[in-house]
């Protein structure tokens, strides 16, 4: 099992690490909500740790990955599913360019924990009470120049 550390997953271990396939498990971080300034009338949502699993496939310069994670500590519950694709090309012996899209789905419970406004919070903040009735989908387009 080869360990890795990255900003997306956290600390992970490759359970299967073949030429084109990787299966890993990871321990990552779930962001909470610090209630400062405009959010001080809301209850704090404590950050925590999350466990997850990731499957990755590499076909030449194109990489595909999918992961699922769920919090194990903190105030956020539920799960997130992330799908990513990227294209990588070398710029030099130590630098490469990586570009690609991604999509993340956060479950209803995850969304409620971060975005609901309770009756008590409504009274304190002056905002209307709100209850998320579904999860949410977030899309991204990113790039990086990793040093190898």
MIFI-277524 format. One record per residue: x, y, z of N, C-alpha, C in turn. Coordinates in nm, 2 decimals. Example, Ala and Ser with C-alpha at 12.3 -4.5 7.8 and 13.67 -1.06 7.14 Angstrom:
// MIFI-277524
+--------+--------+--------+--------+--------+--------+--------+--------+--------+
|   n_c1 |   n_c2 |   n_c3 |  ca_c1 |  ca_c2 |  ca_c3 |   c_c1 |   c_c2 |   c_c3 |
+--------+--------+--------+--------+--------+--------+--------+--------+--------+
|   1.32 |  -0.57 |   0.78 |   1.23 |  -0.45 |   0.78 |   1.32 |  -0.33 |   0.78 |
|   1.28 |  -0.22 |   0.71 |   1.37 |  -0.11 |   0.71 |   1.29 |   0.00 |   0.79 |
+--------+--------+--------+--------+--------+--------+--------+--------+--------+
//
This chain:
// MIFI-277524
+--------+--------+--------+--------+--------+--------+--------+--------+--------+
|   n_c1 |   n_c2 |   n_c3 |  ca_c1 |  ca_c2 |  ca_c3 |   c_c1 |   c_c2 |   c_c3 |
+--------+--------+--------+--------+--------+--------+--------+--------+--------+
|   0.08 |  -0.12 |   0.00 |   0.00 |   0.00 |   0.00 |   0.09 |   0.12 |   0.00 |
|   0.08 |   0.20 |  -0.11 |   0.16 |   0.32 |  -0.12 |   0.08 |   0.44 |  -0.07 |
|   0.13 |   0.51 |   0.03 |   0.05 |   0.63 |   0.08 |   0.07 |   0.75 |  -0.01 |
|  -0.03 |   0.84 |   0.00 |  -0.02 |   0.97 |  -0.07 |  -0.08 |   1.08 |   0.01 |
|  -0.05 |   1.20 |  -0.02 |  -0.10 |   1.32 |   0.05 |  -0.13 |   1.42 |  -0.06 |
|  -0.26 |   1.46 |  -0.07 |  -0.30 |   1.57 |  -0.16 |  -0.41 |   1.65 |  -0.11 |
|  -0.43 |   1.77 |  -0.16 |  -0.52 |   1.87 |  -0.11 |  -0.67 |   1.83 |  -0.13 |
|  -0.69 |   1.74 |  -0.23 |  -0.83 |   1.70 |  -0.26 |  -0.88 |   1.59 |  -0.16 |
|  -0.80 |   1.49 |  -0.15 |  -0.84 |   1.37 |  -0.07 |  -0.78 |   1.38 |   0.08 |
|  -0.67 |   1.43 |   0.10 |  -0.60 |   1.42 |   0.23 |  -0.50 |   1.31 |   0.23 |
|  -0.49 |   1.24 |   0.34 |  -0.40 |   1.13 |   0.35 |  -0.46 |   1.00 |   0.30 |
|  -0.40 |   0.94 |   0.20 |  -0.46 |   0.82 |   0.14 |  -0.37 |   0.71 |   0.12 |
|  -0.42 |   0.59 |   0.10 |  -0.34 |   0.47 |   0.07 |  -0.39 |   0.40 |  -0.05 |
|  -0.31 |   0.37 |  -0.14 |  -0.34 |   0.30 |  -0.27 |  -0.35 |   0.15 |  -0.23 |
|  -0.47 |   0.10 |  -0.23 |  -0.49 |  -0.04 |  -0.21 |  -0.46 |  -0.12 |  -0.33 |
|  -0.49 |  -0.07 |  -0.45 |  -0.45 |  -0.13 |  -0.58 |  -0.38 |  -0.01 |  -0.66 |
|  -0.26 |  -0.04 |  -0.70 |  -0.19 |   0.06 |  -0.78 |  -0.12 |  -0.01 |  -0.90 |
|  -0.20 |  -0.02 |  -1.00 |  -0.16 |  -0.08 |  -1.12 |  -0.12 |   0.03 |  -1.22 |
|  -0.08 |  -0.01 |  -1.34 |  -0.03 |   0.09 |  -1.44 |  -0.14 |   0.19 |  -1.48 |
|  -0.27 |   0.14 |  -1.50 |  -0.37 |   0.24 |  -1.54 |  -0.48 |   0.25 |  -1.43 |
|  -0.49 |   0.16 |  -1.33 |  -0.59 |   0.17 |  -1.23 |  -0.54 |   0.19 |  -1.09 |
|  -0.61 |   0.27 |  -1.01 |  -0.58 |   0.29 |  -0.87 |  -0.70 |   0.28 |  -0.79 |
|  -0.70 |   0.21 |  -0.68 |  -0.81 |   0.21 |  -0.59 |  -0.75 |   0.25 |  -0.45 |
|  -0.81 |   0.35 |  -0.39 |  -0.75 |   0.40 |  -0.27 |  -0.86 |   0.44 |  -0.17 |
|  -0.82 |   0.44 |  -0.04 |  -0.90 |   0.48 |   0.07 |  -0.83 |   0.61 |   0.12 |
|  -0.91 |   0.70 |   0.18 |  -0.84 |   0.82 |   0.23 |  -0.91 |   0.88 |   0.35 |
|  -0.84 |   0.95 |   0.43 |  -0.89 |   1.03 |   0.54 |  -0.87 |   1.18 |   0.51 |
|  -0.98 |   1.25 |   0.49 |  -0.97 |   1.39 |   0.45 |  -1.04 |   1.48 |   0.55 |
|  -1.06 |   1.60 |   0.51 |  -1.11 |   1.71 |   0.60 |  -1.25 |   1.76 |   0.54 |
|  -1.34 |   1.78 |   0.63 |  -1.47 |   1.84 |   0.59 |  -1.48 |   1.98 |   0.65 |
|  -1.50 |   2.08 |   0.56 |  -1.51 |   2.22 |   0.61 |  -1.64 |   2.24 |   0.68 |
|  -1.63 |   2.30 |   0.79 |  -1.75 |   2.34 |   0.87 |  -1.79 |   2.48 |   0.83 |
|  -1.85 |   2.55 |   0.92 |  -1.89 |   2.69 |   0.90 |  -1.85 |   2.77 |   1.02 |
|  -1.75 |   2.86 |   1.00 |  -1.72 |   2.96 |   1.11 |  -1.81 |   3.08 |   1.10 |
|  -1.88 |   3.10 |   1.21 |  -1.98 |   3.21 |   1.20 |  -1.93 |   3.34 |   1.25 |
|  -1.86 |   3.41 |   1.16 |  -1.81 |   3.54 |   1.19 |  -1.88 |   3.64 |   1.10 |
|  -1.88 |   3.76 |   1.15 |  -1.94 |   3.88 |   1.07 |  -2.09 |   3.85 |   1.04 |
|  -2.13 |   3.84 |   0.92 |  -2.27 |   3.83 |   0.88 |  -2.33 |   3.70 |   0.93 |
|  -2.25 |   3.60 |   0.96 |  -2.30 |   3.47 |   1.00 |  -2.30 |   3.45 |   1.16 |
|  -2.27 |   3.55 |   1.23 |  -2.26 |   3.53 |   1.38 |  -2.39 |   3.49 |   1.45 |
|  -2.51 |   3.51 |   1.38 |  -2.64 |   3.48 |   1.44 |  -2.67 |   3.33 |   1.42 |
|  -2.59 |   3.26 |   1.34 |  -2.61 |   3.12 |   1.31 |  -2.53 |   3.03 |   1.41 |
|  -2.58 |   2.90 |   1.42 |  -2.51 |   2.81 |   1.50 |  -2.38 |   2.77 |   1.42 |
|  -2.28 |   2.74 |   1.50 |  -2.15 |   2.70 |   1.44 |  -2.17 |   2.55 |   1.38 |
|  -2.11 |   2.52 |   1.27 |  -2.11 |   2.39 |   1.21 |  -1.96 |   2.35 |   1.22 |
|  -1.93 |   2.25 |   1.31 |  -1.80 |   2.21 |   1.34 |  -1.74 |   2.13 |   1.22 |
|  -1.62 |   2.16 |   1.18 |  -1.55 |   2.08 |   1.08 |  -1.51 |   1.95 |   1.13 |
|  -1.47 |   1.86 |   1.05 |  -1.44 |   1.72 |   1.09 |  -1.36 |   1.64 |   0.99 |
|  -1.34 |   1.52 |   1.02 |  -1.27 |   1.43 |   0.94 |  -1.37 |   1.35 |   0.85 |
|  -1.32 |   1.30 |   0.74 |  -1.41 |   1.22 |   0.65 |  -1.33 |   1.10 |   0.60 |
|  -1.39 |   0.99 |   0.59 |  -1.34 |   0.87 |   0.52 |  -1.39 |   0.86 |   0.38 |
|  -1.31 |   0.81 |   0.29 |  -1.36 |   0.80 |   0.16 |  -1.28 |   0.69 |   0.08 |
|  -1.33 |   0.66 |  -0.04 |  -1.27 |   0.57 |  -0.13 |  -1.27 |   0.64 |  -0.27 |
|  -1.16 |   0.61 |  -0.35 |  -1.14 |   0.67 |  -0.48 |  -1.09 |   0.57 |  -0.58 |
|  -1.15 |   0.57 |  -0.69 |  -1.11 |   0.49 |  -0.81 |  -1.06 |   0.58 |  -0.92 |
|  -0.94 |   0.55 |  -0.97 |  -0.88 |   0.63 |  -1.07 |  -0.84 |   0.55 |  -1.19 |
|  -0.86 |   0.60 |  -1.31 |  -0.82 |   0.53 |  -1.43 |  -0.74 |   0.63 |  -1.52 |
|  -0.62 |   0.59 |  -1.57 |  -0.54 |   0.68 |  -1.65 |  -0.52 |   0.61 |  -1.79 |
|  -0.56 |   0.68 |  -1.89 |  -0.55 |   0.64 |  -2.03 |  -0.46 |   0.74 |  -2.10 |
|  -0.33 |   0.71 |  -2.10 |  -0.24 |   0.81 |  -2.17 |  -0.24 |   0.94 |  -2.09 |
|  -0.26 |   1.05 |  -2.16 |  -0.26 |   1.18 |  -2.09 |  -0.39 |   1.22 |  -2.02 |
|  -0.49 |   1.13 |  -2.03 |  -0.63 |   1.16 |  -1.97 |  -0.64 |   1.07 |  -1.85 |
|  -0.69 |   1.14 |  -1.74 |  -0.71 |   1.07 |  -1.61 |  -0.86 |   1.09 |  -1.58 |
|  -0.92 |   0.99 |  -1.52 |  -1.06 |   0.99 |  -1.47 |  -1.06 |   0.94 |  -1.33 |
|  -1.14 |   1.00 |  -1.24 |  -1.15 |   0.96 |  -1.11 |  -1.29 |   0.98 |  -1.05 |
|  -1.33 |   0.89 |  -0.96 |  -1.45 |   0.91 |  -0.89 |  -1.43 |   0.88 |  -0.74 |
|  -1.49 |   0.95 |  -0.66 |  -1.47 |   0.93 |  -0.51 |  -1.60 |   0.95 |  -0.44 |
|  -1.61 |   0.88 |  -0.32 |  -1.72 |   0.90 |  -0.23 |  -1.66 |   0.92 |  -0.09 |
|  -1.71 |   1.02 |  -0.02 |  -1.66 |   1.04 |   0.12 |  -1.78 |   1.07 |   0.21 |
|  -1.76 |   1.04 |   0.34 |  -1.86 |   1.06 |   0.44 |  -1.79 |   1.11 |   0.57 |
|  -1.84 |   1.21 |   0.63 |  -1.78 |   1.26 |   0.76 |  -1.79 |   1.15 |   0.87 |
|  -1.69 |   1.15 |   0.95 |  -1.69 |   1.06 |   1.07 |  -1.68 |   1.14 |   1.20 |
|  -1.65 |   1.27 |   1.19 |  -1.65 |   1.36 |   1.31 |  -1.70 |   1.49 |   1.26 |
|  -1.73 |   1.58 |   1.36 |  -1.78 |   1.71 |   1.32 |  -1.93 |   1.71 |   1.31 |
|  -1.99 |   1.82 |   1.27 |  -2.13 |   1.84 |   1.26 |  -2.20 |   1.81 |   1.13 |
|  -2.12 |   1.78 |   1.02 |  -2.17 |   1.76 |   0.89 |  -2.20 |   1.60 |   0.88 |
|  -2.31 |   1.57 |   0.83 |  -2.34 |   1.43 |   0.80 |  -2.38 |   1.41 |   0.66 |
|  -2.40 |   1.29 |   0.61 |  -2.43 |   1.26 |   0.47 |  -2.31 |   1.21 |   0.39 |
|  -2.31 |   1.25 |   0.27 |  -2.20 |   1.20 |   0.18 |  -2.18 |   1.30 |   0.06 |
|  -2.06 |   1.29 |   0.00 |  -2.03 |   1.36 |  -0.12 |  -1.98 |   1.26 |  -0.23 |
|  -2.02 |   1.28 |  -0.35 |  -1.97 |   1.20 |  -0.46 |  -1.90 |   1.30 |  -0.56 |
|  -1.78 |   1.27 |  -0.60 |  -1.70 |   1.36 |  -0.69 |  -1.66 |   1.28 |  -0.81 |
|  -1.68 |   1.33 |  -0.93 |  -1.63 |   1.28 |  -1.05 |  -1.54 |   1.38 |  -1.12 |
|  -1.42 |   1.34 |  -1.16 |  -1.32 |   1.43 |  -1.22 |  -1.26 |   1.37 |  -1.35 |
|  -1.22 |   1.46 |  -1.44 |  -1.15 |   1.42 |  -1.55 |  -1.04 |   1.52 |  -1.58 |
|  -0.92 |   1.48 |  -1.62 |  -0.82 |   1.58 |  -1.65 |  -0.73 |   1.53 |  -1.76 |
|  -0.67 |   1.62 |  -1.83 |  -0.57 |   1.60 |  -1.93 |  -0.44 |   1.66 |  -1.88 |
|  -0.33 |   1.58 |  -1.89 |  -0.20 |   1.62 |  -1.85 |  -0.10 |   1.61 |  -1.96 |
|  -0.02 |   1.71 |  -1.97 |   0.09 |   1.71 |  -2.06 |   0.22 |   1.76 |  -2.00 |
|   0.33 |   1.70 |  -2.02 |   0.46 |   1.75 |  -1.96 |   0.50 |   1.88 |  -2.03 |
|   0.55 |   1.97 |  -1.94 |   0.61 |   2.10 |  -1.99 |   0.76 |   2.09 |  -1.98 |
|   0.82 |   2.01 |  -1.89 |   0.96 |   1.99 |  -1.88 |   0.98 |   1.86 |  -1.81 |
|   1.10 |   1.83 |  -1.77 |   1.13 |   1.70 |  -1.69 |   1.06 |   1.70 |  -1.55 |
|   1.04 |   1.82 |  -1.50 |   0.98 |   1.83 |  -1.36 |   0.84 |   1.90 |  -1.35 |
|   0.80 |   1.96 |  -1.46 |   0.67 |   2.03 |  -1.46 |   0.58 |   1.97 |  -1.56 |
|   0.45 |   1.97 |  -1.53 |   0.34 |   1.93 |  -1.62 |   0.22 |   2.03 |  -1.61 |
|   0.14 |   2.03 |  -1.71 |   0.02 |   2.11 |  -1.71 |  -0.10 |   2.01 |  -1.71 |
|  -0.20 |   2.04 |  -1.62 |  -0.31 |   1.96 |  -1.60 |  -0.44 |   2.05 |  -1.61 |
|  -0.54 |   2.01 |  -1.69 |  -0.66 |   2.08 |  -1.70 |  -0.78 |   1.98 |  -1.71 |
|  -0.89 |   2.02 |  -1.65 |  -1.01 |   1.94 |  -1.66 |  -1.13 |   1.98 |  -1.58 |
|  -1.24 |   1.92 |  -1.61 |  -1.37 |   1.95 |  -1.54 |  -1.39 |   1.85 |  -1.43 |
|  -1.48 |   1.89 |  -1.34 |  -1.52 |   1.80 |  -1.23 |  -1.66 |   1.83 |  -1.19 |
|  -1.73 |   1.74 |  -1.12 |  -1.86 |   1.76 |  -1.07 |  -1.87 |   1.70 |  -0.93 |
|  -1.93 |   1.76 |  -0.83 |  -1.95 |   1.71 |  -0.70 |  -2.10 |   1.72 |  -0.66 |
|  -2.15 |   1.61 |  -0.61 |  -2.29 |   1.60 |  -0.56 |  -2.28 |   1.59 |  -0.40 |
|  -2.34 |   1.68 |  -0.33 |  -2.35 |   1.67 |  -0.18 |  -2.49 |   1.62 |  -0.15 |
|  -2.51 |   1.53 |  -0.06 |  -2.64 |   1.47 |  -0.02 |  -2.72 |   1.57 |   0.05 |
|  -2.85 |   1.54 |   0.06 |  -2.95 |   1.63 |   0.12 |  -2.90 |   1.66 |   0.27 |
|  -2.86 |   1.55 |   0.34 |  -2.82 |   1.57 |   0.48 |  -2.70 |   1.67 |   0.49 |
|  -2.60 |   1.65 |   0.40 |  -2.48 |   1.74 |   0.40 |  -2.53 |   1.88 |   0.37 |
|  -2.62 |   1.90 |   0.28 |  -2.67 |   2.03 |   0.24 |  -2.74 |   2.09 |   0.36 |
|  -2.83 |   2.02 |   0.42 |  -2.91 |   2.07 |   0.53 |  -2.81 |   2.11 |   0.65 |
|  -2.71 |   2.04 |   0.68 |  -2.62 |   2.07 |   0.79 |  -2.55 |   2.20 |   0.76 |
|  -2.52 |   2.23 |   0.64 |  -2.45 |   2.36 |   0.61 |  -2.54 |   2.48 |   0.58 |
|  -2.66 |   2.45 |   0.52 |  -2.74 |   2.57 |   0.47 |  -2.87 |   2.59 |   0.53 |
|  -2.92 |   2.49 |   0.61 |  -3.05 |   2.52 |   0.68 |  -3.05 |   2.64 |   0.77 |
|  -3.16 |   2.71 |   0.78 |  -3.17 |   2.82 |   0.87 |  -3.29 |   2.78 |   0.96 |
|  -3.26 |   2.75 |   1.09 |  -3.36 |   2.71 |   1.19 |  -3.45 |   2.83 |   1.23 |
|  -3.56 |   2.80 |   1.30 |  -3.65 |   2.91 |   1.35 |  -3.57 |   3.00 |   1.45 |
|  -3.49 |   2.94 |   1.53 |  -3.41 |   3.01 |   1.63 |  -3.31 |   3.10 |   1.55 |
|  -3.24 |   3.05 |   1.45 |  -3.14 |   3.13 |   1.38 |  -3.22 |   3.24 |   1.30 |
|  -3.34 |   3.21 |   1.25 |  -3.42 |   3.31 |   1.18 |  -3.45 |   3.42 |   1.27 |
|  -3.49 |   3.39 |   1.39 |  -3.52 |   3.50 |   1.49 |  -3.40 |   3.58 |   1.52 |
|  -3.28 |   3.52 |   1.54 |  -3.16 |   3.59 |   1.57 |  -3.11 |   3.67 |   1.45 |
|  -3.12 |   3.62 |   1.33 |  -3.06 |   3.69 |   1.22 |  -3.15 |   3.78 |   1.14 |
|  -3.28 |   3.76 |   1.15 |  -3.38 |   3.83 |   1.07 |  -3.40 |   3.77 |   0.93 |
|  -3.33 |   3.67 |   0.90 |  -3.35 |   3.60 |   0.77 |  -3.47 |   3.49 |   0.79 |
|  -3.53 |   3.46 |   0.68 |  -3.64 |   3.36 |   0.68 |  -3.58 |   3.23 |   0.71 |
|  -3.66 |   3.14 |   0.78 |  -3.62 |   3.01 |   0.80 |  -3.61 |   2.94 |   0.67 |
|  -3.52 |   2.84 |   0.66 |  -3.50 |   2.77 |   0.53 |  -3.46 |   2.63 |   0.56 |
|  -3.52 |   2.54 |   0.48 |  -3.48 |   2.40 |   0.49 |  -3.45 |   2.35 |   0.35 |
|  -3.33 |   2.30 |   0.33 |  -3.29 |   2.24 |   0.20 |  -3.37 |   2.12 |   0.18 |
|  -3.43 |   2.11 |   0.06 |  -3.52 |   1.99 |   0.03 |  -3.45 |   1.89 |  -0.07 |
|  -3.32 |   1.92 |  -0.09 |  -3.24 |   1.82 |  -0.18 |  -3.09 |   1.85 |  -0.16 |
|  -3.01 |   1.76 |  -0.22 |  -2.87 |   1.79 |  -0.22 |  -2.84 |   1.89 |  -0.33 |
|  -2.71 |   1.92 |  -0.35 |  -2.67 |   2.01 |  -0.45 |  -2.56 |   1.96 |  -0.53 |
|  -2.55 |   2.01 |  -0.65 |  -2.45 |   1.98 |  -0.75 |  -2.36 |   2.09 |  -0.77 |
|  -2.23 |   2.07 |  -0.77 |  -2.13 |   2.18 |  -0.79 |  -2.04 |   2.13 |  -0.91 |
|  -2.02 |   2.22 |  -1.01 |  -1.93 |   2.19 |  -1.12 |  -1.81 |   2.28 |  -1.11 |
|  -1.70 |   2.22 |  -1.16 |  -1.57 |   2.30 |  -1.16 |  -1.50 |   2.28 |  -1.29 |
|  -1.41 |   2.37 |  -1.32 |  -1.31 |   2.36 |  -1.42 |  -1.18 |   2.40 |  -1.36 |
|  -1.08 |   2.32 |  -1.36 |  -0.96 |   2.35 |  -1.29 |  -0.84 |   2.32 |  -1.37 |
|  -0.73 |   2.37 |  -1.32 |  -0.60 |   2.34 |  -1.38 |  -0.49 |   2.35 |  -1.27 |
|  -0.38 |   2.29 |  -1.31 |  -0.26 |   2.29 |  -1.21 |  -0.13 |   2.27 |  -1.29 |
|  -0.03 |   2.32 |  -1.23 |   0.11 |   2.29 |  -1.29 |   0.19 |   2.22 |  -1.18 |
|   0.17 |   2.09 |  -1.17 |   0.23 |   2.01 |  -1.06 |   0.38 |   2.00 |  -1.09 |
|   0.46 |   2.00 |  -0.98 |   0.60 |   1.98 |  -0.98 |   0.63 |   1.83 |  -0.94 |
|   0.70 |   1.76 |  -1.03 |   0.72 |   1.62 |  -1.00 |   0.86 |   1.59 |  -0.96 |
+--------+--------+--------+--------+--------+--------+--------+--------+--------+
//
